[in-house]
Amino acid sequence: MVEKPKQEITGIYPMKKEDLFEKLRRNTYKQYDMPDMNIDGITYPDVYRKFVEATELSGARVLGARMTDDLNQMIRNLYPDVTTFASNLPFITIAQKNPDTVAEAGELNGTDVGIVQGTVGVAENGCIWVPQTMKERVVCFISEYLVIVLYKQNIVHNMHEAYAKIKMDERYNFGTFISGPSKTADIEQALVLGAQAARGVTVLVLS
């Protein structure tokens, strides 16, 4: 077997980032100013009512409560048949599992109801910003049902306002928008709830 000589390829080489930028500058003949990004988002006459409508349209349910109510009993009444609650919120005493104290994320497997704190609610689409304030954030996704506690005063009109209010926990630097239960329709064109996360979501709005 005769080995063919290797053909030398010329003119192809990895370009350094600085060289690429310099080449772009040399071939840029006209420059434009950045567009005005001061965009006025949509607003609603009744921001809370719109939030409820959008959240329920996503498949979640919204319940109003007062900060003086017994939230533990309220949550237990919502899910009378479940046995395992998980939360790191100090005012939730019915939780048998705490995502801050478990040795590893796998210990949260089998959680029936996870209870977390939302910090911003968006009337435009029913999304709620849930920052990671717990060691194991998997509680937001592995729980069969999710309860999100949200203060009414933290509901905003649109995503522009929401992003302006978002704050990360410096310990974890992670957060996610949650809008209703997990849904997918990719499998045989059938809507499936709970494929990737909770199959049911309740938002407790405190005022």
C-alpha positions as a Markdown table, in Angstrom:
| # | Residue | x | y | z |
|---|---|---|---|---|
| 1 | Met | 0.0 | 0.0 | 0.0 |
| 2 | Val | 1.4 | 3.3 | -1.1 |
| 3 | Glu | 0.8 | 6.2 | 1.3 |
| 4 | Lys | -0.3 | 9.4 | -0.5 |
| 5 | Pro | 1.8 | 12.4 | 0.3 |
| 6 | Lys | 0.2 | 14.9 | 2.6 |
| 7 | Gln | -1.1 | 18.0 | 0.8 |
| 8 | Glu | 0.0 | 21.2 | 2.5 |
| 9 | Ile | -2.8 | 23.6 | 3.0 |
| 10 | Thr | -1.8 | 27.3 | 3.0 |
| 11 | Gly | -3.7 | 30.4 | 3.8 |
| 12 | Ile | -5.8 | 28.9 | 6.6 |
| 13 | Tyr | -4.8 | 29.7 | 10.1 |
| 14 | Pro | -6.6 | 30.5 | 13.4 |
| 15 | Met | -7.2 | 34.2 | 13.6 |
| 16 | Lys | -6.5 | 36.0 | 16.9 |
| 17 | Lys | -9.4 | 37.9 | 18.4 |
| 18 | Glu | -7.4 | 41.2 | 18.1 |
| 19 | Asp | -6.6 | 40.6 | 14.5 |
| 20 | Leu | -10.3 | 39.9 | 13.8 |
| 21 | Phe | -11.4 | 43.1 | 15.4 |
| 22 | Glu | -8.8 | 45.1 | 13.5 |
| 23 | Lys | -9.9 | 43.6 | 10.2 |
| 24 | Leu | -13.5 | 44.5 | 11.0 |
| 25 | Arg | -12.5 | 48.1 | 11.9 |
| 26 | Arg | -10.6 | 48.4 | 8.6 |
| 27 | Asn | -13.6 | 47.3 | 6.6 |
| 28 | Thr | -16.2 | 49.3 | 8.4 |
| 29 | Tyr | -17.0 | 52.3 | 6.3 |
| 30 | Lys | -20.1 | 53.7 | 8.0 |
| 31 | Gln | -20.9 | 53.7 | 11.7 |
| 32 | Tyr | -24.2 | 54.1 | 13.3 |
| 33 | Asp | -25.1 | 55.2 | 16.8 |
| 34 | Met | -26.7 | 52.7 | 19.2 |
| 35 | Pro | -30.5 | 52.8 | 19.0 |
| 36 | Asp | -32.5 | 54.3 | 21.9 |
| 37 | Met | -33.2 | 51.5 | 24.3 |
| 38 | Asn | -35.6 | 53.4 | 26.5 |
| 39 | Ile | -38.6 | 51.2 | 25.7 |
| 40 | Asp | -41.9 | 51.8 | 27.5 |
| 41 | Gly | -43.3 | 48.4 | 28.3 |
| 42 | Ile | -47.0 | 47.6 | 28.4 |
| 43 | Thr | -49.0 | 48.6 | 31.5 |
| 44 | Tyr | -52.4 | 47.7 | 32.8 |
| 45 | Pro | -55.1 | 49.5 | 34.7 |
| 46 | Asp | -55.2 | 46.8 | 37.3 |
| 47 | Val | -51.8 | 45.1 | 37.5 |
| 48 | Tyr | -52.9 | 42.5 | 40.1 |
| 49 | Arg | -55.9 | 41.4 | 38.1 |
| 50 | Lys | -53.9 | 41.1 | 35.0 |
| 51 | Phe | -51.3 | 39.0 | 36.8 |
| 52 | Val | -53.9 | 36.6 | 38.1 |
| 53 | Glu | -55.4 | 36.2 | 34.6 |
| 54 | Ala | -52.0 | 35.6 | 33.0 |
| 55 | Thr | -50.9 | 33.2 | 35.7 |
| 56 | Glu | -54.1 | 31.2 | 35.5 |
| 57 | Leu | -53.8 | 31.1 | 31.7 |
| 58 | Ser | -50.4 | 29.4 | 32.2 |
| 59 | Gly | -52.0 | 26.6 | 34.1 |
| 60 | Ala | -51.2 | 27.7 | 37.7 |
| 61 | Arg | -53.7 | 28.8 | 40.4 |
| 62 | Val | -53.5 | 32.0 | 42.4 |
| 63 | Leu | -54.6 | 32.4 | 46.0 |
| 64 | Gly | -54.6 | 35.6 | 48.0 |
| 65 | Ala | -53.6 | 35.5 | 51.6 |
| 66 | Arg | -52.7 | 37.9 | 54.4 |
| 67 | Met | -49.4 | 37.8 | 56.2 |
| 68 | Thr | -51.2 | 37.0 | 59.4 |
| 69 | Asp | -52.8 | 33.9 | 57.9 |
| 70 | Asp | -51.6 | 30.4 | 58.9 |
| 71 | Leu | -49.8 | 29.7 | 55.6 |
| 72 | Asn | -48.8 | 26.2 | 56.8 |
| 73 | Gln | -52.3 | 25.1 | 57.3 |
| 74 | Met | -53.4 | 26.8 | 54.1 |
| 75 | Ile | -50.8 | 24.8 | 52.1 |
| 76 | Arg | -51.6 | 21.6 | 53.9 |
| 77 | Asn | -55.3 | 22.1 | 53.0 |
| 78 | Leu | -54.3 | 22.7 | 49.4 |
| 79 | Tyr | -52.5 | 19.3 | 49.3 |
| 80 | Pro | -54.3 | 17.1 | 51.9 |
| 81 | Asp | -53.1 | 13.8 | 50.4 |
| 82 | Val | -49.4 | 14.5 | 50.1 |
| 83 | Thr | -46.8 | 13.4 | 52.7 |
| 84 | Thr | -43.5 | 15.2 | 51.9 |
| 85 | Phe | -43.0 | 19.0 | 51.9 |
| 86 | Ala | -39.7 | 20.6 | 51.3 |
| 87 | Ser | -38.7 | 24.3 | 51.9 |
| 88 | Asn | -36.0 | 26.4 | 53.5 |
| 89 | Leu | -38.4 | 29.3 | 54.2 |
| 90 | Pro | -38.2 | 30.1 | 57.9 |
| 91 | Phe | -42.0 | 30.5 | 58.3 |
| 92 | Ile | -42.8 | 27.1 | 56.7 |
| 93 | Thr | -42.8 | 24.6 | 59.5 |
| 94 | Ile | -44.6 | 21.7 | 57.8 |
| 95 | Ala | -41.5 | 20.9 | 55.7 |
| 96 | Gln | -39.8 | 17.6 | 56.4 |
| 97 | Lys | -37.0 | 18.3 | 54.0 |
| 98 | Asn | -34.8 | 21.4 | 53.8 |
| 99 | Pro | -32.8 | 22.1 | 50.6 |
| 100 | Asp | -30.2 | 23.9 | 52.7 |
| 101 | Thr | -29.4 | 21.0 | 55.0 |
| 102 | Val | -29.7 | 17.9 | 52.8 |
| 103 | Ala | -26.3 | 16.2 | 52.0 |
| 104 | Glu | -27.0 | 16.1 | 48.3 |
| 105 | Ala | -29.6 | 17.0 | 45.8 |
| 106 | Gly | -30.8 | 13.4 | 45.4 |
| 107 | Glu | -32.3 | 13.5 | 48.9 |
| 108 | Leu | -35.0 | 15.8 | 47.6 |
| 109 | Asn | -36.2 | 13.1 | 45.2 |
| 110 | Gly | -39.7 | 12.1 | 46.2 |
| 111 | Thr | -40.7 | 15.6 | 47.3 |
| 112 | Asp | -44.4 | 16.1 | 46.9 |
| 113 | Val | -44.6 | 19.8 | 47.4 |
| 114 | Gly | -41.8 | 22.3 | 47.2 |
| 115 | Ile | -42.4 | 25.7 | 48.7 |
| 116 | Val | -40.2 | 28.6 | 47.5 |
| 117 | Gln | -40.1 | 32.4 | 47.5 |
| 118 | Gly | -40.7 | 34.4 | 44.4 |
| 119 | Thr | -39.4 | 38.0 | 44.4 |
| 120 | Val | -41.0 | 39.5 | 41.2 |
| 121 | Gly | -44.3 | 38.7 | 39.5 |
| 122 | Val | -45.0 | 39.9 | 36.0 |
| 123 | Ala | -48.5 | 40.8 | 34.9 |
| 124 | Glu | -47.6 | 40.7 | 31.3 |
| 125 | Asn | -47.1 | 36.9 | 31.1 |
| 126 | Gly | -47.6 | 35.5 | 34.6 |
| 127 | Cys | -43.9 | 34.7 | 35.1 |
| 128 | Ile | -42.4 | 34.8 | 38.6 |
| 129 | Trp | -38.7 | 35.3 | 39.2 |
| 130 | Val | -37.4 | 32.7 | 41.7 |
| 131 | Pro | -33.8 | 33.4 | 42.7 |
| 132 | Gln | -31.8 | 30.6 | 44.1 |
| 133 | Thr | -31.7 | 31.2 | 47.9 |
| 134 | Met | -31.2 | 27.5 | 48.8 |
| 135 | Lys | -28.2 | 25.2 | 48.5 |
| 136 | Glu | -30.0 | 22.7 | 46.3 |
| 137 | Arg | -32.1 | 24.5 | 43.7 |
| 138 | Val | -33.4 | 21.2 | 42.4 |
| 139 | Val | -36.3 | 21.6 | 44.8 |
| 140 | Cys | -37.8 | 24.1 | 42.2 |
| 141 | Phe | -37.8 | 21.4 | 39.6 |
| 142 | Ile | -38.0 | 17.9 | 41.2 |
| 143 | Ser | -41.1 | 18.6 | 43.3 |
| 144 | Glu | -44.3 | 17.2 | 42.0 |
| 145 | Tyr | -46.1 | 20.4 | 43.0 |
| 146 | Leu | -44.7 | 23.8 | 43.6 |
| 147 | Val | -45.9 | 26.6 | 45.8 |
| 148 | Ile | -44.5 | 30.0 | 45.2 |
| 149 | Val | -44.9 | 32.7 | 47.8 |
| 150 | Leu | -45.0 | 36.2 | 46.4 |
| 151 | Tyr | -45.7 | 39.6 | 48.0 |
| 152 | Lys | -48.4 | 41.5 | 46.1 |
| 153 | Gln | -46.3 | 44.7 | 46.2 |
| 154 | Asn | -43.7 | 42.9 | 44.1 |
| 155 | Ile | -46.0 | 42.5 | 41.1 |
| 156 | Val | -44.9 | 44.6 | 38.1 |
| 157 | His | -46.5 | 45.3 | 34.7 |
| 158 | Asn | -44.0 | 44.0 | 32.3 |
| 159 | Met | -40.6 | 42.3 | 31.7 |
| 160 | His | -38.8 | 45.6 | 31.4 |
| 161 | Glu | -39.8 | 46.5 | 35.0 |
| 162 | Ala | -39.1 | 42.9 | 36.1 |
| 163 | Tyr | -35.5 | 42.9 | 34.9 |
| 164 | Ala | -34.9 | 46.2 | 36.6 |
| 165 | Lys | -35.9 | 44.6 | 39.9 |
| 166 | Ile | -34.1 | 41.3 | 39.6 |
| 167 | Lys | -31.4 | 40.7 | 42.3 |
| 168 | Met | -29.2 | 37.6 | 42.5 |
| 169 | Asp | -28.2 | 36.0 | 45.8 |
| 170 | Glu | -24.5 | 36.5 | 45.9 |
| 171 | Arg | -23.9 | 33.0 | 47.3 |
| 172 | Tyr | -25.4 | 31.2 | 44.3 |
| 173 | Asn | -25.8 | 33.7 | 41.4 |
| 174 | Phe | -28.7 | 31.8 | 39.8 |
| 175 | Gly | -32.4 | 32.4 | 39.3 |
| 176 | Thr | -35.2 | 31.5 | 36.9 |
| 177 | Phe | -38.6 | 32.6 | 35.7 |
| 178 | Ile | -41.3 | 30.1 | 36.4 |
| 179 | Ser | -44.7 | 30.4 | 34.7 |
| 180 | Gly | -47.2 | 27.7 | 35.6 |
| 181 | Pro | -46.5 | 23.9 | 35.6 |
| 182 | Ser | -44.0 | 22.3 | 33.3 |
| 183 | Lys | -45.5 | 21.6 | 29.9 |
| 184 | Thr | -44.4 | 19.9 | 26.7 |
| 185 | Ala | -46.3 | 18.8 | 23.6 |
| 186 | Asp | -43.4 | 17.4 | 21.6 |
| 187 | Ile | -44.3 | 13.8 | 22.3 |
| 188 | Glu | -46.9 | 12.5 | 19.8 |
| 189 | Gln | -48.4 | 16.0 | 19.8 |
| 190 | Ala | -50.0 | 15.4 | 23.2 |
| 191 | Leu | -49.7 | 18.0 | 26.0 |
| 192 | Val | -47.9 | 16.5 | 29.0 |
| 193 | Leu | -47.7 | 18.3 | 32.3 |
| 194 | Gly | -44.7 | 17.8 | 34.7 |
| 195 | Ala | -42.3 | 16.3 | 32.1 |
| 196 | Gln | -39.4 | 18.5 | 33.2 |
| 197 | Ala | -40.5 | 20.1 | 36.5 |
| 198 | Ala | -43.6 | 20.5 | 38.6 |
| 199 | Arg | -46.9 | 19.3 | 37.2 |
| 200 | Gly | -48.9 | 21.8 | 39.3 |
| 201 | Val | -48.1 | 25.3 | 40.6 |
| 202 | Thr | -49.9 | 27.4 | 43.2 |
| 203 | Val | -49.0 | 31.1 | 43.8 |
| 204 | Leu | -49.7 | 32.4 | 47.2 |
| 205 | Val | -49.9 | 36.2 | 46.9 |
| 206 | Leu | -49.4 | 37.9 | 50.3 |
| 207 | Ser | -50.8 | 41.3 | 51.0 |
